[in-house]
Amino acid sequence: MSAGLAAAAALTLALVGCSGTDSPASGSQSPEAQAPTATAAATQSAQASASAAATDSALAVAGYQVGEIPPVPLFALPDLGLLTASTGSLTPDLTTGLTSRPGITVSPARCDEAGNLNGGRTVVGADGSVVTSDGSSSLVNDGEGAAVYDDGTVSIVNNGDGSGTYDDGTTSIVVDTDGTGTYTDETLSVVVGEDGAGTYDNSATGESIVIGGDGSGVYSTRTVSITNEGDGSGTYSDAETGLSIVNEGNGAALVTRGAQSVQVDAEPLPPVGSIGSFPSIDAAQPVESCGTVITLEDGILFDFGSAEIRADADATLEELAGLLNEAGVPAANVYGHTDSISDEEFNQTLSEQRAQAVLDALVQDGVTAQLEAAGFGETRPVAPNENADGSDNPAGRQLNRRVEVYVPAF
């Protein structure tokens, strides 16, 4: 019970319990007649208090409404083709100067088609292609689909049935025939199990994700913890801000920050989606990167439904501006993307406004590169907005709500 509702209940009990001294003939109402009026006023006051708290941004997770718990994000595997790609003329500072961390991902960009930017994410379950040689490497093929590739640095074993191994001394991948497998590099460990379950641990960002495969999941960083029990209930806590949210799964959530506590209406948490399966080892066909893409989740930049950059995002954009200048980037594109919630016209406009807002902030922070902004609305998702059964996929939608700064190779 909230403090306001508790006060209303206490006031009701006090009024009902007191005895009146004025008679009805005197023109005053009896205590029994007074009580409902006073109770209604107190209840309205409590409801008004709860309503005011429900709009208090201090009680909300950045980018979400009061009482909303962000979804446990699904994780995507690195693009297997880019593991064997040449970095071409990429400036190393672009991938080492800005470290990926929660809400920000820095990765090679893959441009297979004109205008199609892939920020290092893999479409899980996509069909692979045959491993080939580039003249400086060896390829042994048994004629039945199995092959072994080795160029002295990279070793790929393709068993011909989708399973196999990849190793380049830093990154190791093991893929099984049923789509399960493991991926490890210097900072990242990914395990994909059966029934859509899996784990993700990133020592560079401090992120950890556990997908249960049964609708449950856990996401944690060095300060934030999100738990989805899979039955509509779950919790959120942020050690840095002191914000805590408990969703009971019955339409209500208790939001607490410091001494302030309020109960608000909240939809039960939707189940966490499944990871799917590893792509076939055949997908490790070398692909040359066309640049670098820096992906920023909308939640670290904007409040819910807004295109105005949040004050605490200034430091991130200032750091990004310094990085672009230090690397001598001559040109970059800022792309805005949304999920499929709301209509297409609204999403298109919002994506354009957010891309322009980031561009303006970078210019204000002194970026010397020639910048262009564009919005693509909901047309270029990197994850499904809906699950295979047609149900909502909030974790996928979270990945789709993003702003990308694309730096072509130079």
N, C-alpha and C positions, 0 to 999 in steps of 0.2 A: 504494500500500500504506500502511495506517495505521501509526502509530508502534507500536501494540500488536502488530500482526501482524508488523511488521519485527523486533521484539524476540523474538517467538516463533520466527521463522525463524532468527534468529541463535543462539538458545539450542539449537535442534535441531541446527544445524551443529556447534556446539561440543561437544555431547554425542556425536554420531556420530563426530567426529574424534578424541576422546581415547581413550587405550589403557588397559584395565583391568589391575590388578596382582593382584587377588584371584582365586583359582581357583574354579571352580564348586563344588569340594569343600568350600570354606570356608564355604559357605552364602550367599555374596554372588552376585548376578546379574552376568552379563557386561555390558559397556557396551552391547552390541547389544540385550540384554534390557531394560536400563534406559531406553534412548532413547525407545521408544514411550510409556512411562508419563510421562516428563518432558515429552515433546512434547505429549501430550494435555492435561496440566495447563497448559502454557504457552498452548496454543490456547484452552482454556477461559477462561483469564485475559484473553486478548486479546479474546475474544468478549464477556466480561463488561464489559470496558472500553468496547468499541464500543456495547454495549447501554446502559451508563450515559450515554455521550455522546449517544446517540439520544434521551434524555429531558431533555437539558440545554436549557432554554429560551433560554439565551444563544446557542445554535447554531441557533435557529429564527427564521423570519420571524414577526412578530407575527400571531397568528391562524392559524398553520399549524404542521404538525409538522416536526420536524428532517428536513432533506433535501428538503422540499417547496418548489417554486418557484411563487409565485403566477402565475395565468394572465395573459397579456397581455389587458387588458380590452377588450371591444368598446365603442365609443362610441355614444352616442345623440344624435340631433339635437335642438335645442330644439323645443318644440312650436310649430309654425308658427302656430296659431291665437292663441297667447299673444303673438306678436309684435305683433299689432294690437289687443291687449286693453287695456281701461282698467284701471288699477291700483286703481280705486275708492277705498276708504278705507284702503288699505294704508299702514302707517307706513314711509316711505322707509328709515329706519334698519335695518329688517329685511332689506333686500336690499343695503344698502351697508355696514352696520356690521360684518357678518361676511363676509369675502371667501371665496369658494369656493377650495378648495385640495385637493390630493390626499386623497381619503378623505372630503371634506366638500363637499356641493353645496347652494347656496342658490338657490332659484328660486321664481317665482310658482306657486301651486297651482291646479290646474284641477279643478273638481268638477262633472262633467257629470251625475252621478247621485248619489243619496243614498248616502253612505258610500264613494263611489269617488273616491279621491284620486290625482291624477296629478301627480307632482313635476316637471313640465316636460319629461318624456321623450316621445318620439314612437314609436309603433309603426311601424317602418319598413315601407313597402309598403301602409299603410292607404289605403283609398279616400278621396278628398277630396269636398268638397261645393261647390256653386255659390257664387261670390263674390256678395255682396249689398251694397246701399247702405243707409246709416242715415239718409238725409235731408240730411246735411251734406256728402256726397261725391258724386262723379259716377261713373256706371257706363255704359260703352259696350259693348253686346253685339251681335254680328253675327248672332245667331240660329242660328249653327251651332256654338255651344260656345265660341267665342273671345270674350274680354272684356278691357277695360281699366278698372281701378279707380284713382281718384285722389281723395284728400281734402285735398290740399295738403301733406300730410306723408308719407303712405304711397302708394306707387305699386305696383300689381300688374298684370302682364301675363299673361293666361291665353290660351295659344294654342289651347286646345280639345282638345289631345291629351295633356294631362298635363304638358307643358313650359311654361316661362314664367319670369318674373323677379319679384323682390320687392325693393323698396328703400325704406327710411325715413330715409335720410340717415346712419344708423349701421350698420344691418344690410343686407347684400346677399345675395340668394339667386339662383342660376341653376340651373334644373332642366331637364335634357334629356329627350327622349322615352324613352330607354332606361333612365331611372332614375339616370343619373350626374348629377353636378352639384357645385356649390360653395356654401359658406356662409361668410361672414366678418362679424365685428363688431369692436368695439374691441379685444377680447382673444382672440377665438377664430377659428380658421380650420379648416374641414372640407372635405375633398375626397373624394367618393365616385366611384371609378372602376368599371371593368368587372370582372366575375367576383368581386364581393365584396371587392375591394381598396379601400383608402382611407387617408387620413391625417388626423390630428387634432393641432392645436397650440394650446395655451392659455398665453398669455403671463402671465396672472394667477397660475396655479398652477404654471407651469413644466413642465406635463405635455406629453409628445409621444407619440403612438401611430402606428405604421405597421402596417397590416394588409396582408399580401402577397396574400391571396386564394388562396394555395396551401398554407395551413396554417401559414405562418410569420408572425412578427410581432415587433415591438420596442416596448417601453414604457419611457419614461424620465422621471424628474423631475430636480430639481436635485441629488439625492443618490443616487437609486436607478435601476438599469438592469436590465431583464429582456429576454432574447432567447430566442425560441423558433424553432428552425431548421426546424420543420415535419416533422422525421424522428424525433421522440422526444427529441432532445437539446436542451440549452439552458443558459443561465447566468443567475445573479442576483448582483448586487453592490450593496452599500450603503456609500457612502463615509463616511457618518456613524458607523455602527456597526462598520465593518470586516468585516462578514459577507459571505462569498462562497460560492456554491453552483454546482457544475458537475455537471449531469446528463448522463451519457454516453449515455443513451438505451438502455442495455442492462440496466437493472434496478439500477443503482448510481449513487450521487451522492457527490461529494467536497465536504465541508462544511469551510470554513476560517474561523476568526476569530482574528486575531492569531497567536500561536504554536500555537494548538490546531487540529488538523486530524483529521478522522475520515471514514471511508468508511462509508456507511449504505445500506441497501436503499431504492430509490426507483423508483416506476413511471415508465416513459417519459412524457414530456410529451405530452398529447393535442394534436392540431392546433388552431391558432387558428381560430375560426369566421369566417364572412364577414359583412360589414357589411350586405349587402342593398342596397336602393336607396332613393333619396330618395322621400319621399311626393310625390304629385301636388301641383302648385302650387295646385290647388283647395282643399287643406287649409288654406290661409291665410284661412279664414273667421274673422272676429273672435269671440273668446270672452272673456268677462269673468273675470278671476281672482277666486278666492274666498278668497285668503289667501296665506300664504307657507309653504313646506315646506323644512325644513333636513334634508338626508339625510346620515347618518353611516354609512359602511361598517363592518360588524361588526369587521373586522380592526384598526381603529384603537381599538376599545373593549374587545374581549374576546379572550382566548386561545381556541384551538381547542376547540369544544364546551363552552365555559364561559359562565356568566352573571355572572361576577365581573369588574367593571371593572378594567382594567389600570392600574397606578400612573401610567404615562406618558400616560394619557388624561385625567387629572385637570385638567391645564391647559386642554385643549380644552373640557371641560364647564364649568369656571370662567368661561372667556371667553364661552361661550354663555349662562350664567346672568346675567352682567353685561349682555350685550346685551338679553336679554329684560326685565330690570328697567329699563334705561335707556329702552327703547322704551315702557315702561308697558303691556306686554302683559297684558290681564286674564285670559286663559285660553289654554291650549294642550293639545294631545293628543300623547302619546308612543306611537308605534306600532312594534311589533317585527315583523320579517318574516324568513323563512328561505328557503333553496332547497328542492328536493324530495328531497335526499338524506336518508336515515333515514325512519322511518315518520311518518305524519301526527300521531299522538299526541305523539311526542317533539318534533317541530318546533313544534307548537302550544304545548307547555309551555315550550320554550326561548324562543320568541318572547315569551311573556308574561313570563318571568323577566327577559329582557334589557330589555324596555320598562320594567318596574318598577325595575330596577337604575338605569337612566338617570334615571327620575323621582326616585328616592331621592337620587341624586347631585346633581341640580339643586336639590332642596329643601334638601339639606345646604349647598349653595353659596349659599343665601339667595334663591332665586327666589320672588317674591311672587305670581306668577300662579297661578290655580287650575289644577292639572295633573291629567290623567287618563291612565292607561296601558291599553293593550290590545295583544293579540298576535293576529296573523292567520296564523301558521305559514307554510305554503307557498302559501296561497290567492290572494295578490295579487302575482304576479311582474311585474316591469317589463321582463324580458327572458326569452327562452326558456331553460329548463333543459336542453333537448335540441335538437340540430340537426335539420334536416328529415329526415335519413336515420335518425334514432333514436339517433345517437351522442351521447355526453355533451358538454355545452357548458359547460366550467368558467368561461369568461369571463362567460357569461350568469348562471350561478349566483352568481358573485361580486357582480354588480349586485343580485341578489335578496336577498342576505344583508345586511340593513341595519336601521337604526333611524331612524325619521322623527319629527321634532318639527314638528307641524302647527299653525300659528298662524292661526286664522280672521281674516278681515278685520274690523277694528274701527274 
